[in-house]
């Protein structure tokens, strides 16, 4: 699969940003959490997305209400950002179908951290995101290998990125994802890691990726558990690059004209 790449340099949180050509588009930041664990980072992540939008001339809407998930409403958006959604995040099958229709109509999707722990009983969602959360060891510092330095979400990094975070162990990977970042499992402290992931992925477990899925561009990163991430310039560049890649050359203008498929 050939994926066009664009280079990006963004400095955010230090008072300046690099202007980009993706202008005057609207994104929806969705933060719904179902029954169960709710991340404490949601409010600060929303503020980060608002600043990313302002810095890149994007209109940012925010909601945790599943009622926004209608085909008519989603047609307004160039990208959906599921920022730390978790557990069951839709109330009806019609809301799920609206997301499917949006993806099939050429929308764009960005998933952050526990987005991969959302809608766990819906196989299509996991395939669209690119993988499904299984578990994580304790919050800790570990090393991340940069697999692809040419992607705008990683171009600011060196060969490795040492970071404190939850190292998400994922499964049910979509085989078509392009891995961007991977945890160096040799640096992860976990007494049970030989049970899973074991040697399934060798020394490197995928943490961030992109792919094209059923007409849409999808970017996902498992990083971002700590509230401090959302004021960290490097992490903000990572998010911004992923968003701009998802938006790039996105055939959003014809969204409402395309047929939805089930």
Secondary structure by P-SEA (a helix, b strand, c coil): cbbbbbbbbbbccccbbbbcccccbbbbbcccccccccccaaaaaaaaaaaaaaaabbbbbbbcccccccccccccccbbbbccccccccccaaaaaaaaaaaaabbbbbbcccccccccccaaaaaaacccccccccbbbbbbbbcccccccccccccbbbbbccccccccccccccccbbbccccccccccccccccccccccccccccccccbbbbbbcccccccccccaaaaaaaaaaaaaaaccccccccccccccc
